[in-house]
Every structure is written in C-alpha cells, then in structure tokens.
Amino acid sequence: MKVAVVGGTGDLGFGLVLRLAKAGVAVAIGSRSAERAAQAVSRVSHVLGAAEVSGSVNRESVKGCNAAFFTIPFEAIAEIAGDVAPALAEDCIAVSCIVSPSDSGTSSAELLASHLPKPAKVVAALHTVSASLMQDLDSPVEADTFIFGDNPEDKKTIAKLLRLVEGLRPVDGGGLRDSRFGETFTRFLIGINKRYGLSHAGFRVTGLRDEDVWRRWGF
Ligand SMILES: NC(=O)c1ccc[n+]([C@@H]2O[C@H](COP(=O)([O-])OP(=O)(O)OC[C@H]3O[C@@H](n4cnc5c(N)ncnc54)[C@H](OP(=O)(O)O)[C@@H]3O)[C@@H](O)[C@H]2O)c1
C-alpha cells in the first residue's frame, strides 16, 4: 500500500506521515513546494531513521497511490483538488481530514468530492485527532477517530490503514454526509482545549467494545 499525504508538511499531515512511516507504510509527502516536501522528508529521517518516505509537489505525490490523505486548510480545497485531480488513479481513495471553520451545511469531504473526477472515492477521517498527539511518537494516540464514507470497502481500507497508528481506534461514523459531525466535533474540541489549557483533547466512544469495532470492519 502506498499513501500520499497532501499537505504532509503541516501539523496534522506530518504527524500522520510519522505514524504511518513508523508502521512501515510507504508514504509520499505532498507540498506546494518541492523544497518544503524535501525538508519534511529530512525531518522524518531525523525522527525515525530509515523510512520509506518521499517528498514532492502535491500532484507528483499522489501518483501511484492507493490512498491520498488531504491535510490542508478548508480554503485550499478547490486549488489543491484541482491541481492533483489529473494525477489521481481511478481506484485511489481520497481521505479528507479537512475541517471547515464554520458549519456551512456541506462537509469539507463533500466539497472535496465535488472537485474530484466522478465517481470520486472519498472517505473522511481524523477530524478529532490532534496533530500534537500524532506527532508525539512516545505516546499511543489512545482515541477514536470516526470514519465517514458511502462505500463500505473504501471505509474498511482506510480503517485498516489507520489502525496501524498505535492506540487509534477507527469507528464507523456513517456516510460521507455525516462527516459534517466530525468537523463539528473538531470545533467543539478546540473549545475544550482552550478552556482546559490542552492541545490534545479527543473522543472515545464509551460502551463500544474493541472487539465490536474490529468485528464490524471484519478484522
Ligand atoms: N492540527 C490539528 O490538530 C488538526 C486536527 C484535525 C483536523 N485538522 C484539519 O486538518 C487540516 C490541516 O490542518 P493543519 O493544522 O495540519 O494545517 P496547516 O499546518 O496550517 O496546513 C497544512 C498544510 O497545508 C498547506 N497549506 C497551508 N495553507 C495553504 C493554502 N492557503 N493553500 C494551499 N495549501 C496550504 C501547507 O503545505 P505547503 O505549504 O507545504 O503546501 C501546510 O503545511 C485542516 O483542515 C484542519 O482543520 C487539523
């Protein structure tokens, strides 16, 4: 499995790159600048030593990938999706981690899908997982992430990938339209972080046993 992280130079994206590379996944870091991508690759080597990580401009990074995570600001969706769309393989799953600054009714994931070639294979995840936790490789993440999407097989593929992140439990959050809840939860968590002076508040669904989570995905 080869994974691209479009915006992998940023806070969340870089944390995801570290976690996946640590688990042995081949990761391509995408950036608007080849130089910033190369610097991010050096940072990965500094932290992990040898790892299967490359860096390039966003459009190059997604070539030949089975999954492309989009860890970019909401405002950049049209520009970046338009740039990478011609290079995305038909069977590549686009994973939106993007959070809109306010509730517009349409999720960032649906907006991303509207900018990709049809039929777009889009899943949404990681909205409620803090970048600082992802980058702290000394600690397991110990949180749930909700996976949203309309194609069960695509969701399962992304759940299987994200369970490689130590302590992260991928919970089926419903269809792509429901990813707006994930984005609302992020804005809610930002408020919790501010009130309690934290940087890493997250979600854990109580009453949901690990074995039920894994059984639903068929793992
Ligand atoms: N930070 C978190 O804890 C967290 C948690 C959950 C979800 N999210 C969501 O994940 C996304 C990324 O968050 P982040 O904190 O990692 O963001 P970030 O560090 O500000 O940005 C991520 C990357 O996006 C690219 N970028 C920045 N501004 C851009 C622009 N105007 N146009 C095009 N590309 C731009 C940059 O890469 P290059 O300059 O290298 O191109 C940057 O490194 C956001 O939608 C955020 O809401 C974040």
The ligand as an SDF file (V2000), in Angstrom:
LIG
                    3D

 48 52  0  0  0  0  0  0  0  0999 V2000
   -3.9920   20.4930   13.5210 N   0  0  0  0  0  0  0  0  0  0  0  0
   -4.8360   19.6140   14.0330 C   0  0  0  0  0  0  0  0  0  0  0  0
   -4.7080   19.1990   15.2120 O   0  0  0  0  0  0  0  0  0  0  0  0
   -5.9800   19.0920   13.1950 C   0  0  0  0  0  0  0  0  0  0  0  0
   -6.7660   18.0440   13.6940 C   0  0  0  0  0  0  0  0  0  0  0  0
   -7.8040   17.5570   12.9100 C   0  0  0  0  0  0  0  0  0  0  0  0
   -8.0650   18.1270   11.6690 C   0  0  0  0  0  0  0  0  0  0  0  0
   -7.3110   19.1640   11.2300 N   0  0  0  0  0  0  0  0  0  0  0  0
   -7.5890   19.7290    9.8980 C   0  0  0  0  0  0  0  0  0  0  0  0
   -6.5740   19.2510    9.0250 O   0  0  0  0  0  0  0  0  0  0  0  0
   -6.2460   20.2590    8.0720 C   0  0  0  0  0  0  0  0  0  0  0  0
   -4.7610   20.5800    8.2080 C   0  0  0  0  0  0  0  0  0  0  0  0
   -4.5260   21.1020    9.4890 O   0  0  0  0  0  0  0  0  0  0  0  0
   -3.0750   21.5820    9.9360 P   0  0  0  0  0  0  0  0  0  0  0  0
   -3.1940   22.1020   11.3050 O   0  0  0  0  0  0  0  0  0  0  0  0
   -2.1030   20.4870    9.6630 O   0  0  0  0  0  0  0  0  0  0  0  0
   -2.8570   22.7970    8.9030 O   0  0  0  0  0  0  0  0  0  0  0  0
   -1.5760   23.5960    8.4820 P   0  0  0  0  0  0  0  0  0  0  0  0
   -0.3760   23.0730    9.1840 O   0  0  0  0  0  0  0  0  0  0  0  0
   -1.8940   25.0460    8.6130 O   0  0  0  0  0  0  0  0  0  0  0  0
   -1.5220   23.3310    6.9020 O   0  0  0  0  0  0  0  0  0  0  0  0
   -1.2360   22.0740    6.3520 C   0  0  0  0  0  0  0  0  0  0  0  0
   -0.5220   22.2510    5.0350 C   0  0  0  0  0  0  0  0  0  0  0  0
   -1.4050   22.7690    4.0420 O   0  0  0  0  0  0  0  0  0  0  0  0
   -0.6520   23.5860    3.1260 C   0  0  0  0  0  0  0  0  0  0  0  0
   -1.3070   24.9100    3.0680 N   0  0  0  0  0  0  0  0  0  0  0  0
   -1.3740   25.8510    4.0350 C   0  0  0  0  0  0  0  0  0  0  0  0
   -2.0480   26.9480    3.6160 N   0  0  0  0  0  0  0  0  0  0  0  0
   -2.4160   26.6940    2.3510 C   0  0  0  0  0  0  0  0  0  0  0  0
   -3.1380   27.4190    1.3830 C   0  0  0  0  0  0  0  0  0  0  0  0
   -3.6390   28.6330    1.6290 N   0  0  0  0  0  0  0  0  0  0  0  0
   -3.3330   26.8560    0.1840 N   0  0  0  0  0  0  0  0  0  0  0  0
   -2.8390   25.6420   -0.0870 C   0  0  0  0  0  0  0  0  0  0  0  0
   -2.1490   24.8750    0.8010 N   0  0  0  0  0  0  0  0  0  0  0  0
   -1.9540   25.4060    2.0110 C   0  0  0  0  0  0  0  0  0  0  0  0
    0.7450   23.7470    3.6700 C   0  0  0  0  0  0  0  0  0  0  0  0
    1.5950   22.9140    2.9290 O   0  0  0  0  0  0  0  0  0  0  0  0
    2.6340   23.5060    1.8600 P   0  0  0  0  0  0  0  0  0  0  0  0
    2.8840   24.9430    2.2150 O   0  0  0  0  0  0  0  0  0  0  0  0
    3.8300   22.6450    2.0730 O   0  0  0  0  0  0  0  0  0  0  0  0
    1.9670   23.3470    0.5550 O   0  0  0  0  0  0  0  0  0  0  0  0
    0.6240   23.2640    5.0940 C   0  0  0  0  0  0  0  0  0  0  0  0
    1.7940   22.6690    5.5780 O   0  0  0  0  0  0  0  0  0  0  0  0
   -7.1550   21.4670    8.3660 C   0  0  0  0  0  0  0  0  0  0  0  0
   -8.2950   21.3920    7.5330 O   0  0  0  0  0  0  0  0  0  0  0  0
   -7.5240   21.2500    9.8200 C   0  0  0  0  0  0  0  0  0  0  0  0
   -8.7620   21.8380   10.1590 O   0  0  0  0  0  0  0  0  0  0  0  0
   -6.2510   19.6400   11.9450 C   0  0  0  0  0  0  0  0  0  0  0  0
  1  2  1  0
  2  3  2  0
  2  4  1  0
  4  5  1  0
  4 48  2  0
  5  6  2  0
  6  7  1  0
  7  8  2  0
  8  9  1  0
  8 48  1  0
  9 10  1  0
  9 46  1  0
 10 11  1  0
 11 12  1  0
 11 44  1  0
 12 13  1  0
 13 14  1  0
 14 15  2  0
 14 16  1  0
 14 17  1  0
 17 18  1  0
 18 19  2  0
 18 20  1  0
 18 21  1  0
 21 22  1  0
 22 23  1  0
 23 24  1  0
 23 42  1  0
 24 25  1  0
 25 26  1  0
 25 36  1  0
 26 27  1  0
 26 35  1  0
 27 28  2  0
 28 29  1  0
 29 30  1  0
 29 35  2  0
 30 31  1  0
 30 32  2  0
 32 33  1  0
 33 34  2  0
 34 35  1  0
 36 37  1  0
 36 42  1  0
 37 38  1  0
 38 39  2  0
 38 40  1  0
 38 41  1  0
 42 43  1  0
 44 45  1  0
 44 46  1  0
 46 47  1  0
M  CHG  2   8   1  16  -1
M  END
$$$$
